[in-house]
Amino acid sequence: METKKRDGFNSRIGALLAIIGSAVGLGNLWRFPYVVGENGGGAFILVYLIIAFGLCTPLMMTELLIGRRGKSNVVGAFKAIDSKSKFYYSGYIFVLASFLILSFYSVVGGWVLHYLGESLTFSLSNLSSEDLTLHFKNLVSAPVRPLLLHFLFMFLTASVVIFGIEKGIEKMSKIFMPILFIFIVVLAIRSLTLPGAGQGLNFLFNIDFSKITMNTVFEALGQSFFSLSLGIGCIITYGSYMRSEENIMKSSIVVVSSDILFALIAGLAIIPAVFAFNFEPAAGPGLVFIVLPQIFSQIAGGSVFQIIFFFILFIAAITSSISLLETVVAYVVEELKITRRKATIYTSIIITIVGCFCALSEGALADFKLFGLNFFSLVETLASNILLPVGSIFIAIFASWVMKKEDVVEELSNYGTIKVKNLGYYFVIVKFVAPIAISFILIKYLLF
């Protein structure tokens, strides 16, 4: 009986854009500007850059090589590489992490859809600060609307994943990712032309070393991992669809650089505008849903730029959510042996149900608290602050202590067809620095 060929990326640019799409998400737009604002601006960016290039790039390489070497989902890849090892159990952590993150990520994606719709109908124009704050609170605490928006966002996500890699994810990435980068540059240029924008530039790039604390390091590490989709199986899954001739080292550098570039441009698009209108740069998640609509209402052509911004936010959200769902679907398809169509439908329904509890966390379930956290915050903390770093530790240990060194070198050098240098640095980072650094910060978070 003929074995069905496994789906995969059909081109290098398609693979890169899909992986960049997984990395470039709400972490860059919804989270990065306010985390920068809360942690001292330029000092945070400096630490973030060091961690992203020095630590996360080797880990990105590691996830891609594990995926391509195993040519399977996050559980199957570990089994394929070393059938005697029990490390495949760590694959279940990645499936769970992607599942949980998507359950609350899709809720925020629903909020984005709501604001995109409001922007298209000009419903947010000329609302006061108090009105916009009330508008956002009414949205997240409503009994029905957050659920409907959550359902719609999950439906859109599943509608891409159900078509597979080449015809679904790769095709969409080739269309959406160039639009995303063009539009964010347009917004940044507009922001930088506002009177008083220079103060925002100073805030972003003026480095005050007194602001660098352990909390800064922890936030930068969390931002890097959250933004780059590390430790949750998405990169391993996408790596399994890469062609054997692709240069993993170069691809990793391109992905990390693109993610950093987008985050910095997002900062340039938001922070200078915030300063230009004398708003607080550390306004939290409400920055994009409350503060920015006020700014757009006060600038020439603001309605158009507001539509562009929320469309960018939607693209960033949907490309990342697709990678999260694909991680779970790939596992179900290959380990439980069911069709992609059924796997996509079943997993989407279950994730949507769990997400309903997140969607109602500020409304009907507002009184539900565990460890002082509502359901949304509880799931976010478990997935982003615990499962994500734990998953990264397992990946680093597996690649450097369990996999044969020659197998790692074969993948990074494409079986000797590519000259690779400084692999000593790579192995030191993955074998020692990454597990120790992530473990230290994880323990600090759990205990302090």
N, C-alpha and C positions, 0 to 999 in steps of 0.2 A: 504494500500500500504506500502511495506517495505521500511524503510528509509535506504539509502545507507550509509555504515559506512565511517566515515571521515578518510582520510589517516593520518598516523602519523609515528613517529619513532618506529622501531621494537625492539631496544635494547638501553641500557643505554650508552654503548660506542659509538653507532652510533649517538645518540642525542648529547653527549658531543663533539664528533669530528666535527659535523656539526656546533654547536654553536661556538666552538673554531675557525672553519674555517671562520665563519662570522666575528669574532673578529680579527683574525690574517690576515691582508691584507696588502695593499700597505702602510697603516698607519705605519706599523712596519718596512718595508724595504725601501720604497720610501720616507717616511717623517721623521721617528724617528731619523735616524742618523744625518740628516742635521739640524733638530730642536734642537737636543742636541748640535750640533756644534755652532749654532747661539745663544744659550742661556747659555753658560758657562759650558757645560759638566756635571760634577758630581753634581753641584748645581741644575741643571734642573732635573736630574734623581731623586734626593732626593725628590723634590717637586712632581714629577710625581708619585713616589711610594706612598707617603702620600695620594694623591688625588685618585689614583687607588684603593688602599685598603680601605681607610677610607670613601670615598664618592661613588666611582663607584661600589664597590661590593654590598652595600645595594641597589643601583639603579638597578643593574643587577638582584638581587633577586626580586625586585619589578616588573620589566618587565616580568620575567619568570612566576611569580605568577599570574599576570594579564592575561597573555596569557593562562596559563593552567586553570585558573578559568573560563575564558570566553569561552574556546574551540572554538575560532573563529578568524577571521582576525582582524586587528587593529581597525576597526570600529565596527564590530560585537561583539568583546570581551567586549568593554565598555557597549554596549547595553545589553548584556547577564548578566553582573554583576549588573548593576543598570539601568533598563529601564526608570526610571523617570529622570535620570540625563541627561543633555545636553553635558556631557563630551565626548560622542561619536564623537562630531564634531572635537575633537582634533585628532581623528583617521585619519581624512583627511589630517592633517598636516604631519602625518607619511607617508601616501601614497605619498604625494607630495614630501617630503624630499627624500624618497627612489628613486622615479622617477627621480628627478633632479640629485641626487648624481650619479646614474647609468649612466645618460646621459653624464657626463664628465669622470666618472671612466672608462667607456668602451673605451673612447678615449685613456686614458693612458694605458689601457690594450692592445689596439692596438699597441701602441708604444713598449710595452714589447714583443708582438708577433714578431714585426719587428726585434728587437734586438736579440731575441731567434733564429730567422731564420738566421740572419747575423752571429751569433756565430757558428751555426751548419755548415755554409759554410766557416768559418774562414775569413770572409770579414772584420772584425774589427782588425785583427792582424796587428801590426806594424804601425798603423795609428798614426800620430803626434797629439798633443793636438789641434792644429789649425784645422787639418783634421776632428777630432772627433767632435769638436764644430760646424764646418760647416756641417758635416754629420747630426747632430741632428737638427740644424736649417733648413736644407733643408727638413728633414723629416716632421717636424711639420708645415712648411709653404708650403709644396707641395699642388697642387690643387686637386689631386686625391688619392694618396697613403694613407693619413690619413683616408679618408673616407672608403676605401676598408678594411683597418685594423680594423677600428671601426665596420664595418659590420661583419667581420669575428669573432671578439671577442663577439659581441652580439649574433651571430648565435651559437657559442659554449656554451654561457651561457644559451640560450633558449633550447638548445639540452638536457641539464640536467634537467632543471625545468619542461619541458614538460612531463617527466616521473614520476613526483610527488615526494613525500617525501621518502618513503622506497626504491623504485626502482631507483630513480634518485639521490636526494641530499644525502641521507644516504649512499648509495652504493659508490658514488664518494668520499665522505668524508673519508670513511674507507680505501680507497686506497691512496688518495692524502695526507692526513694529516700526516701519519707516514713518508712518503717520504720527506715531507716538513721539518720536525724536524730533520731527519737524515742528510739531505743535508746541512742544515744551520749549524749544529754542525761541519760537515766536513769542511765547509768554515771557520768557526771561528778558528778551530785548525790550518788550513793552514795560516790564517792571523796572528795568535799569534806566529807562528814560524819564521816570517820575521824579519830580523835585524831592530832594531829601533821601533819594535811594542810596546815596553814598554812605549814609550812616549804617544802612543794612549791610553794605559791603564790608565796612569796618568791623561790624559785629561778627560777620561770617569768617573773615580771614585774619583779624587781629588776634594773635596768639598770646594768651595770658597763662603762663605755666602754673600759676597759683591755683588755677581752676582744675588742674589735672589731679584727680583723686582716684581712689579705688572704685568709687561709684562711676566715675567717668569711664574707666577701663571696662567695667562690667557693662555699662550702657552701650559702649562702642562695640564690644564683643557681641552682645545681644543683637544690636542693629545690623552688624555685618552678617551674622548667621541668618537672622530673620529675613533680611533683604536678599541674600544670595541663595536662599532655599536650601542651605546646607543642613545636614543632620536629619532630614525628614524623608529621604528616599527619592525626591523628585529628580535630582541630578543623576543618581544611579539609574533610575528608570529611563531617563532621556539618553544617558550614556549607552544603555543597552541597545538603543536604536541607531547609534552612530555607525557609519561605515568604517571598515577596518583601516582604510587609508587616511582617515582624518588624523591630524596632529593634535593629540590631547593637550600637550603642554601649551601650544600656541592658542588653541581654542579656549583653554582655561583663562589665559591672560586676557584674551579679547573679551570674554564674558565678564570677568571681574572689573576690567577697565571700563567697559560699557556701563556696568551697574554703578560704579563710582561716578563716572561722568554724568550719568542721568541724575543721580542723587544730588550732585553739586549744582547742576543746571536747575533742578527743582528748587534747591535752596535759593538760587539766584532769581528764580521766578516768583518766590513767595516772600522771603525775608526782606528784601529791599522795599517791596510794596507795603509790607507790614510797618516798617519804620517810616516810610513816606507819609503814612496817615496816622502815625503816633499810636499804633496798637502794640500790644504786648507780644513779643516773639515767642514766649513760652506759654502760649494759650492752650496747649494740649490738643486732643483730637478735634475739639471745636474750632480750631484754627481754620480748617478747610470748609467747615459747614456753617460757621457763624461769622468769623472775621473776614474771610475772603469775599463772600457775597457783599458785605458792606463796602469793601474796597472797590469791587467791580462797579458798584452803583455810583461811585464818585469819580470815575475816570471816563474819558472820551472813548466811545466804542466799548464800554464795559460789558454790555449785554453779550456782545459777540465773544469777547475774551472769556466771559464766564461760561458760555457754552463750550468753548474750546477746552477750558480747564476741566470741566466735569466729564467731557468726552475722553480726555487724557486719563483722568482718574478711572473711568470705566474700562478703558483698554488695559491699563496697568492691572486692574483687579481681575479682569476676565482671563488674561494670559497666565497669571499666576494660579488662579483657581483651576484652570484646565490642567496644569501640571500636577496639582494636588489630587484631583480626581483621577487622572491617568495613573498615578502611582497606586491607588487603591484598585482601580479597574484592571490594570495589568496583573496584579497579584491574583485577583478573583478569576480572571480568564485562564491564566496559566497554571495555577495551583488547584483550582476547583473545577477546571476543565469545562467551562461553559462559554457560550458565544459572547463576543464583545457587546452585542446589542443587549442581551439579557444582563450581563455584568454591569453595564453602564446604567441601565434602568434600575436594577435592584440596589446597587450601592448609592445611587443618587437619591433614591427614596429614603433609605436609612439615614444618610447624612442629613437630608432635609428635615427628617423627624427630630434628630438630635439638635439641629440648628434652630428648630422652633423654640426650644427652651432658652437658647441664647437670645433669640429675637424678642422674647417676652421678659427678659431679665430686668428691663427698666420699667416694665408695665405690670402685667398680671402676676408675674413671679418676682416682683421687686423685693418682697419680704423674705424670699428664700436666700439664706446665707449659709455658707460652709467655709470655715476658717476666715470668717469676716468678708468673704467674697460672694458676689452674686454669680449666677451660673455662667454668664458670659466671661467674667473676669477669671473664674475658676478654671474654665476650659482653656482660656488663653494662657494663663500662668502655667498650667500643667504641660501644655503642648510646647509653648515658646520658651519657657524658662527652665523646664526640667527635661522633657523628652528630647528636645532639639539638641542641647549640649551632650546629653547622655548618648544619643545616636552618633554624634560626631566623634565621641571618644571611642566607641565601638568600631567605627569605620577606620580611624587612625590605627588602632591596635591591630585590627584584622589585616590591613594592608602592609604594616611594617613588622609584625610579629608572627602572623599566621601564614600569609601568602609567601611563596618563594620569591626571593629578591629578583631572580632572573625573570620571573613572570611579570613582575612590576616593570622592570627595565624593558622587557619585550613590548609591553603595551605603550610605554612612554616613547619608545624609539621606533614603534611600528615594525617590530622584528628586525631592527638594525638598519632600516632604510632611512632613518632620520638621525642625524648626529645630535646627541643630547649632552649638555654640560651641566656642571654643578648639581649632579644628583646627590652628592654628599650632603649638600644643604637641604635638599628635599627630604632625605631619609632622617636627618636630625630633627627637622621640624615635625614630620609625621610620627616618628617613633618616640620622641621625647617631649619636645616643646609643646605640641598641640595637646596631647593627653594631660600633661601636668598643668598647663595654663587653664584649660577648660575645667579640669577637676577642681582646681583651686578656687576659681570664680564661682563654680556651681556650689561648692561647699560653703563658701562665704555667703552666697545668696540664701541657701537653706538654713544656715545657722544664725545669720546676723540680719 
